[in-house]
Amino acid sequence: MTPARQWLLLILLSVGLASVLKLLQFPAAALLGPMFSAAVLGINGASIRVPSLPFVASQGVIGILIAMAIEPAVLVGLADKWPLVVVVVVSTVLASSFLGWMISRWGILPGSTAVWGSAPGAATAMVLMAAAFGADQRLVAFMQYLRVMMVALAAAVIASIVATSPETGSEGTIWFPQLDWPAFPVTVLVAAVGAALGWLLGLPSPFFLGSMILGVALHLGTGFQFQLPPWLLVAAYTFIGWTIGLNFTRTIARHALRALPQIIGSILALMVFCGGLALLLNQILGIDLLSAYLATSPGGMDSIAIIAAASNDVNMSFIMTMQMARFLFVLLFGPAIARLVAGAVKD
């Protein structure tokens, strides 16, 4: 099949699968649809690859997306509840690292790949970071997004059972909103400059981290509000999904399927552990069960935020404080933990 026909088939498959996942209310449908579609083509020998520029630009967009989520109220919540935050975050990370160690110890996956795949942070960020530290990005993506889907499904079911007054009548997504001046051009500029600075400074995962750090500094330092229209986010998710998926081969797919029972078992074990933490928060501190569960859930930060926003009577500030604290902890200490676990496996 010619490259032009491969691209046409990839686009058609991505749009179709993403639309189906969206109708089924799967989280991150705009990422998973293109990634799964590209994986199907990659496994069947596709020769096309995403050019480096769109992939770099997409990492910069995701960096700005994470920067927008770090609000002053979240930092205040971290300061006010730091003992509780530290206990819950460290417990969760230790549990996920132990499960990653077990997976690598049994020879199912390499050490750093198992740890990054088990890391409970923002899934896209973890996948982008993993590649910079020698992990197999394809298997990390497989583990991360499988956990995102499982956790989001469980969280949505619990929310539907526990929530007393879910929001209704929410408006549909406006895909092409009016572009704000100067918010949109500044957003693009910060993403580009941050990515370039990250590369010049030699940061790990430079394009993602560089744009995120510069975005956080501008957002918190000046209160500037970035604008990421839905069409731009979908484009970024699509390019990242295609890049990961097209690198899948039949060998990688067979490896992932052989490891599937153990990976699902580790995900369920982590979900049960985090559910236990939520129950403790509910019983000891009186935090409502749904807020506690969403705050401790080891899924994608974006999907948890969407589920929380769709339910009334939840403590959104507490939920995002715990989720952001865990993400920042993994961002700062994830590389050291991965190296430590990988070294322990070799020993």
N, C-alpha and C positions, 0 to 999 in steps of 0.2 A: 504494500500500500504506500502511495506517495506521501511525503510529509504534509502536503496540503489536505489530503483526505484524512490523515491521522488527526490533524488539528480540528478539522470539521467534526469528525466522530467524537473527539474528546469534548468539544464544546457542547454538542448535542447531548451526550451522556451526562455531562456535568449539570447542565440546565435541568434535564429531566429528573435526575436523581436528587439534586438539591431541592427541586420543587416538591417531590414526593416526601422527602424528609421534613420539609417545612410544613406540609399539610399534616404530617404525623406529629408535629411539634417536637421534633428532635432538636436538642441544642446544637448550635454551631453548624446548622445545615449548610450554610454557604461555604464552609470549610470542608465538611465531611463529604459532601456530594462531589466536588471536584477531586478530592484526594482519593476516594474510592474509585471514581471513574478512571483517574490516571493510573491507579494501581492495576486495574483490569487491563488497560492497554500495556502497561509496563511489563506485567507478567506474560503477556502475549507477544513480547518482543518489539514494542514501539521504539522508534529511533529518535523521535522528537524530544527536545528538552526546552525548558523555559529559559530564555536569555537571562544573563546575570542582572541586568539593570532593573527589570520589573521585580525580581526577587529581592534585590537590595532595597528598592523603594518600598516594597510591601513590609519588610522588616521595620523600616522607619515608621510606617503608618501604625504598626502594632505597638511600637514603642510609645508613640503619642497617645494611643488608646489607653495603655496602662497608666501613663502620666496623668491623664484626665481623671482616672479613678482615685488618685491620691489627693483627697480633699483635706483642708485644715481640720474639719470636724473628725475625720478618721484619725489624724495624728493626735488630736486632743483625747479621743477615746483610748488610744494606745497608752498615752501618759497616765490617764486616770485609772486604767484597769491593768497596768503593766504586770503585776504579779500573776493575775489570772491568765492574761494573754501569754506570758512566758510559759506557764505550766502546760496549757493546752497546746500551744504551738510546738514546744519541744517534745511533748509526749507524742504528738501526731507524727512529727518528723522522725523521731526515733523508731516508732512502730513501722513506718513506711521503709526506713533504711534497713531495719531488721528483715522485713519481708524481701527487700531487694537483695540483701545478703544471702538469704535462704535460696532465692531463685538462682543466684550466681553460684552459690556453694554446691547446689545440686547439678551444676553444669548445664542448666537450661538456657541461660543467657550469660554473656560476659558481664563482669562486675559493674563497670560504669554504666553500661546500657541498662542493666536491671535497676540500678539506683535511680537514674534519671527517669526511667519509665515508671517507677513507683513514687517519684517525688510528688507530693500533694501541693501543687501550685497552679498558676494559670497555665493551662495545657500548651497553648501555642508558644508561650515564652519558654517553657521547659524544653520543648522540642528544639527551638532555635538555640538555646543555651547548650543543649546536649551535644550538638554537632561540634561545638568549639572545644569540647573536652574529650574528644576521642570516642564518644558513644555512637552506636549505630542509630542514626536519626530515624531510619525507617521503622525499626523495632520499637524505639522510644515512642514514636508517633502512634504505632499500633497499640501499645500499652496505655498511653495517656488518653487517647480518644475513646478507647473501649471503656476505660474507667469513667470518663466524662459522661458517656451515654448511660452506663449503669447507675452512677450516682444521681444523675439528673432524673432518670426514670423513678428511682426510689424516692428522691426528694419531692418530685411532682405528685406521686401517689400519697406520700405522707401529708403534703400540703393540702391535697384534696380531702383527706380524712380529718385532719386536725383543724384546718382553717375554718373559722366561723363565718367569714364574710369575704369571699373572694371578689376581686374587682371584676366588673363586667362592662361590656360595651366599650372596650378600648379601641382607639382609632387604629386604622391600618398604617403601615409604614409608608412614609412619604419618601420615595426613593431619590427624587431629584428636587430637594428643597432649594430655595433661593440661597445663593452663596453670600455669606456675610463678609463685609469689608470692615476691618482688615483681618478678621479671624481666619478665613480660609487661606489667603496667601501666606499669612504668617505661619499657619499650621504646616503648610507645604515647605516653607523655608526652614522652619525649625527641624522638621524631619530630615531634610537634606543636609543641613549644616551639622546636626547632631550625628547623623550616620557618618559623615566625613570625619568629624572629630574623633568618633569612636575608632575609626580605622587608623587615623594618624597616631592616636594614643596607644594603639595595640590592645584595645579591650577585647576580652572574650565575647563572641557574638557581637562584634563591634557596631553593626548597623542598627541592631535592636537596642542594645544598651546605651549607645551614644545618644540616639534620639530620645530615649526614655529619660535619661539623666538631664539632658538639656530641657526637655519638656517639663519635668518636675520642677526644675529650678525656676523656669519662667512662670509656671502655673502657680506655685506656692509663693514665689518672691514678689510677683506683681498682681496675682489674681487673674491673669489673662485666661480667657476661655477659648480653647481651641474649637475648631469645627471640623468634624469628620463626617461628611454626608454618607448615607448608607451605600450609595453606589461606589464610593471610594473604598469603604470597608469590604464590600463584597469583592471588589477587584483584588484587594490585598489578600483576603482569605483564599481567593481562587488561585492566585499565583503561588502562594505558599503550599496549598493543597496539591496543585499540579507538580510542583518541584519535588515534593516528598513522594507522591504517588508514582511518578514516572521512574523513580529510582528503584522501585520494587522489581524483583526478578522472581522467577519460579523457585529458585533456591531459598530466597528470603521468605517467600510465601509459605513454602513447606516448613521452614524453621518456625515461623510464627504459629502455624496451625498445630505443629507438634507440641509447642509450649502453651497452647491455648488453655487446657485444663488447669495447669499450675498458675497461669496468669489470672484466670477468673477466680481461682481459689484465693490468691493473694489479695485481689480487689475486694472480694467479699469479706475477708478477714479484716482488712483495713476499714471497710464500711461498718462492720460490727464494732470494732474498737472505737471509732469516732461516734457511733451511736451510743456506746457506753459513756463516753465523755459528755455527750449531750444530756443523757439521763442524770449524770452527776450534777451538771449545771442546773438542771431543772429541780432536782431534789434539794440540793444544798443552798443554792443562791436564789431559787424561785424564778429563774428565767423561764419564760414560757417554752414549751417543748419544741414547737416549730422553729422559733428563733434559735434555740440552742442547737437543734439538728442542722439547720442551714448554716449556722456559724461554724460548726465543726466538720461539715461534709467535705470530703477530700476530692471534690470535683472541680470543674472549671469555674473560676471566679465569675466569669461573665454569665454562665448558665445559672449559677446559684443566685446572682443578682436579679436575673429575669424572673425566676420562680418567686423570689422574695417580693419583687415589685408587683407581682400578680396576686398577692395575698395581703389582705389587711390584717391589722392586729399583730404585726411582727415588728421587732426592734431592728429596723434596717441599719441604724448606726452601729449597733453591736455586731450584727452579721458581717458588715463590710469591714469593721475594725479587725475582727478575727481572721477573715479571709485575707485581707491585705497584710496583716502581720505575718501570717504563715508564708505568703508569697515572698515578702521581703526577706524573711529568714532563709528560705530556700535559695533565693537569689544571691544572698551574701555568703552562705555557708555550704550551699549545694556542691560546688566544685571540690571543696576540701573533704566533704563527707563521701563523695563519689570516689575520690582518690584513696581515702582511708578504707572504704569497703572493698575496693578493687585490690588493694594491697593485702587486706586480711584474707581475701579469697586465695590469693597466690600463696600466702604463707601456709 
